[in-house]
Amino acid sequence: MMRSLFSGVSGLQNHQTRMDVVGNNIANVNTTGFKRGRVNFQDMLYQQLGGAARPNEDIGGVNPKEVGLGMTVASIDTIFLQGSLQSTGNQTDVAIQGEGFFVLAKGENKVYTRAGAFSLDRDGTLVNPSNGMKVQGWMAENINGTTLIEVSRDVGDLAIPIGSKDPARETSRILFACNLDKRLPFIPEGTTDEAVIRAATWNTQIEIFDSFGSRHILQAQFTRVPGTANSWSVNVAVDPQAETATNTAVGLGEGGTAAGGATTFTVNFNNEGMITSAVDAAGNESGGANAGTVVMNVAYDVPFTDPDADGNPVRQQFTLDMGEVGSTIRALTQYSKDSSSKAVEQDGYTMGFLENFKIDRSGEITGIYSNGSRRAIGQIALATFANPGGLEKNGDTAFLVSNNSGAANIGPSGVAGKGAIIAGTLEMSNVDLSDQFVDMIVTQRGFQANSRTIQTADQLLQEVLTLKR
C-alpha cells in the first residue's frame, strides 16, 4: 500500500522538476544565445516479490515478480541546436553560424558562450557589457613591416584602439597599367618639330607619398621614339612644377641611378601591343629575354629634411612596375585605343586615424583609417568541445568546462569544424514555444495523474482504518 504512495510522490517531484525546466525555457524565449533544456525520465528501483525460475522436465520457467518504486530524472540535457540569426546592424554584435563558442575571460578564468552581444569599454577592449568579461582572440603584430595574426599563440584580450594613428607610409611601388594609343602620329627619325613631337606624347600623373606622408606628383611623359613603331621614351619627374628641384633619377641601378643621373628610359612593345622590355639610359634592360616583370627604379630628394652624415639630401626610391612581359593584365599596353591612365596605383599614404572597424566571417577585425588604409587589428577566437552537452551552465548564458565536456579546442573560425562568424547579427534562443506549451500540457497531466495515485492510495488506507469499526 505504501509503495504506491511513494511512487506517486516521486512522480510529483520529478514532474515538478520537468515543469521547472519548461518554465526556464519559456522564461528565456528571448534570451540571446540561450539553449533550451530537456528532461528525460527513467524508472527507479524495483522490489522483487519473487525470483525467476528456469524450466525443467516437469514445468516451464517462471518470470520474476517485481513492483516498481517510482521514477526519477535520468538526465537534463542542453539542446545545442542553432538558433535563428537576427540582424541588429551593430558592428560589435556577432553570431556563430555553425559549431563553436565565444571565449570570455575574467582574469585567468574562462567561460564559453553563444551570446555575442559585445561592446567596447572605455579602453577599447571588446567585452560582454553585462558582466565586463573580455572577449578572447589574437591581436595582430607588425613583423618586418607586415601585419600578421598568429593564431597559434595563446588567446588574449582583444582591444580596438579607436582614434589611434596609422603611420605614414612612403610609396615603394607604382603600377603603370595604362594604354598608349597606337594611333598617335609616327615620328620620322631626325624630326625636331615640337608640334609633331607634342602630338605623339601622352602625359600621366599620380600622387605619391614620402616617408612623412607628404604628397608629391609623379609625372611620366610618354613620347614615341622617332623612327620606331613600338618604342616609347619615358621622361619621369617628381614635382616638376616645384620651386626646389627634387633631382629625379631613373635607372636600374641602386637609388634609381642611370648614366648621368638620367630622367628618361625606353619602353618597348611587340607587334601584338604587349610590353617586352624597358631600357635605362645606361643600356640596362628589364624584361626582354629574361622575361618576368618589367620595372624601373626612380629616386628623388625628399624636401624639408636634414642632410645625412655626408651632407647629402635624403633620397627616396620606389619602383615603377609596368607588368609582366607579354601580358595584357595589369600591364602597360599599346593598342589602337585612346591613351589612358586607368589602373594606375601606388602603395603609399599619409598618416591617418582609426575611424571604424569591420568584422568578417573569419572573425578578423579590420581597422579602417582616415587615410583610406585598412589594417588587421585582431581576430576573434572560437572554442569547440568533444561533448558540448557535458558543459556546466554558469549563468549569464555562459558555460564552464566539466569532466565530461572535454577540453576546449580553441582556434579561428572555419577551422576544425568551427562555424562562421556573422557580424551585425545575434543568435536568438532556440526555444520553440509551441513545443514547450505541448510539453507543459504533458507535464501537467503527468503531475495530475500522480496526484491521483496518492489520493487513491490514501482512500485505500482509509478503508483499512475503518475495518475496526
QUIDANOR-V702806 format. One record per residue. N is the residue number from 1. PHI is phi in whole degrees, -180 to 180 (999 if undefined). Layout:
[[N | PHI] [N | PHI]]
//
This chain:
[[1 | 999] [2 | -71] [3 | -60] [4 | -66] [5 | -63] [6 | -72] [7 | -63] [8 | -64] [9 | -63] [10 | -62] [11 | -63] [12 | -62] [13 | -62] [14 | -78] [15 | -69] [16 | -65] [17 | -61] [18 | -64] [19 | -66] [20 | -62] [21 | -67] [22 | -61] [23 | -62] [24 | -66] [25 | -61] [26 | -67] [27 | -62] [28 | -103] [29 | -62] [30 | -114] [31 | -84] [32 | -61] [33 | 74] [34 | -72] [35 | -116] [36 | -70] [37 | -104] [38 | -143] [39 | -101] [40 | -115] [41 | -102] [42 | -148] [43 | -70] [44 | -103] [45 | -72] [46 | -128] [47 | -95] [48 | -92] [49 | -87] [50 | -158] [51 | -84] [52 | -81] [53 | -128] [54 | -83] [55 | -72] [56 | -133] [57 | -69] [58 | -97] [59 | -132] [60 | -82] [61 | -74] [62 | -120] [63 | -77] [64 | -69] [65 | -112] [66 | -133] [67 | -115] [68 | -72] [69 | -112] [70 | 112] [71 | -137] [72 | -146] [73 | -80] [74 | -77] [75 | -164] [76 | -120] [77 | -89] [78 | -100] [79 | -94] [80 | -96] [81 | -70] [82 | -64] [83 | -84] [84 | -70] [85 | -97] [86 | -115] [87 | -74] [88 | -117] [89 | 81] [90 | -83] [91 | -68] [92 | -95] [93 | -83] [94 | -136] [95 | -133] [96 | -106] [97 | -100] [98 | 121] [99 | -84] [100 | 127] [101 | -136] [102 | -74] [103 | -105] [104 | -117] [105 | -132] [106 | -128] [107 | 68] [108 | -90] [109 | -89] [110 | -120] [111 | -128] [112 | -131] [113 | -147] [114 | -101] [115 | -83] [116 | -110] [117 | -82] [118 | -102] [119 | -156] [120 | -101] [121 | -90] [122 | -66] [123 | -92] [124 | 83] [125 | -77] [126 | -79] [127 | -136] [128 | -85] [129 | -66] [130 | -77] [131 | -135] [132 | 79] [133 | -66] [134 | -95] [135 | -71] [136 | -101] [137 | -180] [138 | -128] [139 | -84] [140 | -73] [141 | -125] [142 | -99] [143 | -116] [144 | 54] [145 | 82] [146 | -113] [147 | -85] [148 | -129] [149 | -117] [150 | -90] [151 | -78] [152 | -81] [153 | -76] [154 | -65] [155 | -73] [156 | -149] [157 | -67] [158 | -103] [159 | -127] [160 | -114] [161 | -79] [162 | -59] [163 | 90] [164 | -70] [165 | -94] [166 | -107] [167 | -58] [168 | -62] [169 | -127] [170 | -75] [171 | -68] [172 | -117] [173 | -151] [174 | -126] [175 | -99] [176 | -100] [177 | -127] [178 | -83] [179 | -112] [180 | -103] [181 | -69] [182 | -62] [183 | -82] [184 | -60] [185 | -55] [186 | -76] [187 | -104] [188 | -61] [189 | -62] [190 | 88] [191 | -69] [192 | -121] [193 | -67] [194 | -63] [195 | -65] [196 | -67] [197 | -67] [198 | -64] [199 | -70] [200 | -105] [201 | -121] [202 | -130] [203 | -105] [204 | -129] [205 | -136] [206 | -147] [207 | -84] [208 | -124] [209 | -133] [210 | -93] [211 | -68] [212 | -88] [213 | 89] [214 | -72] [215 | -86] [216 | -136] [217 | -109] [218 | -96] [219 | -113] [220 | -120] [221 | -110] [222 | -98] [223 | -133] [224 | -58] [225 | -76] [226 | -54] [227 | 82] [228 | -122] [229 | -103] [230 | -127] [231 | -123] [232 | -131] [233 | -91] [234 | -115] [235 | -103] [236 | -113] [237 | -146] [238 | -102] [239 | 52] [240 | -63] [241 | -96] [242 | -69] [243 | -68] [244 | -102] [245 | -64] [246 | -97] [247 | 52] [248 | -67] [249 | -134] [250 | -126] [251 | 172] [252 | -96] [253 | -84] [254 | -61] [255 | 72] [256 | 70] [257 | -73] [258 | -149] [259 | -57] [260 | 68] [261 | 62] [262 | -63] [263 | -109] [264 | -124] [265 | -149] [266 | -117] [267 | -117] [268 | -119] [269 | -124] [270 | -95] [271 | -74] [272 | -96] [273 | 86] [274 | -101] [275 | -69] [276 | -120] [277 | -167] [278 | -136] [279 | -128] [280 | -84] [281 | -67] [282 | -90] [283 | 91] [284 | -74] [285 | -115] [286 | -113] [287 | 87] [288 | 63] [289 | -67] [290 | -82] [291 | 53] [292 | 76] [293 | -89] [294 | -89] [295 | -133] [296 | -150] [297 | -88] [298 | -130] [299 | -132] [300 | -154] [301 | -78] [302 | -87] [303 | -72] [304 | 59] [305 | -129] [306 | -74] [307 | -68] [308 | -78] [309 | -63] [310 | -91] [311 | 82] [312 | -88] [313 | -68] [314 | -70] [315 | -114] [316 | -122] [317 | -120] [318 | -143] [319 | -112] [320 | -88] [321 | -103] [322 | -109] [323 | 98] [324 | -79] [325 | -59] [326 | 76] [327 | -108] [328 | -115] [329 | -95] [330 | 50] [331 | -145] [332 | -69] [333 | -132] [334 | -135] [335 | -126] [336 | -80] [337 | -147] [338 | -50] [339 | -62] [340 | -144] [341 | -121] [342 | -70] [343 | 57] [344 | -105] [345 | -139] [346 | -143] [347 | -105] [348 | -97] [349 | -163] [350 | -84] [351 | -65] [352 | -141] [353 | -115] [354 | -69] [355 | -109] [356 | -158] [357 | -152] [358 | -132] [359 | -118] [360 | -96] [361 | -67] [362 | -86] [363 | 85] [364 | -75] [365 | -99] [366 | -112] [367 | -83] [368 | -113] [369 | -104] [370 | -67] [371 | -89] [372 | 91] [373 | -80] [374 | -129] [375 | -144] [376 | -67] [377 | -103] [378 | -176] [379 | -146] [380 | -77] [381 | -92] [382 | -124] [383 | -124] [384 | -126] [385 | -134] [386 | -63] [387 | -136] [388 | -61] [389 | -65] [390 | -86] [391 | -69] [392 | -95] [393 | -76] [394 | -119] [395 | 78] [396 | 55] [397 | 55] [398 | -125] [399 | -131] [400 | -117] [401 | -68] [402 | -123] [403 | -65] [404 | -110] [405 | -87] [406 | 86] [407 | -73] [408 | -71] [409 | -98] [410 | -98] [411 | -168] [412 | -78] [413 | -59] [414 | 83] [415 | -113] [416 | 56] [417 | 83] [418 | -78] [419 | -77] [420 | -92] [421 | -98] [422 | -111] [423 | -81] [424 | 76] [425 | -137] [426 | -130] [427 | -85] [428 | -84] [429 | -61] [430 | -96] [431 | -75] [432 | -101] [433 | -61] [434 | -62] [435 | -66] [436 | -69] [437 | -66] [438 | -64] [439 | -63] [440 | -66] [441 | -63] [442 | -62] [443 | -65] [444 | -62] [445 | -66] [446 | -63] [447 | -63] [448 | -62] [449 | -62] [450 | -68] [451 | -66] [452 | -68] [453 | -60] [454 | -65] [455 | -63] [456 | -67] [457 | -62] [458 | -65] [459 | -65] [460 | -64] [461 | -63] [462 | -65] [463 | -66] [464 | -63] [465 | -65] [466 | -85] [467 | -65] [468 | -77] [469 | -79]]
//
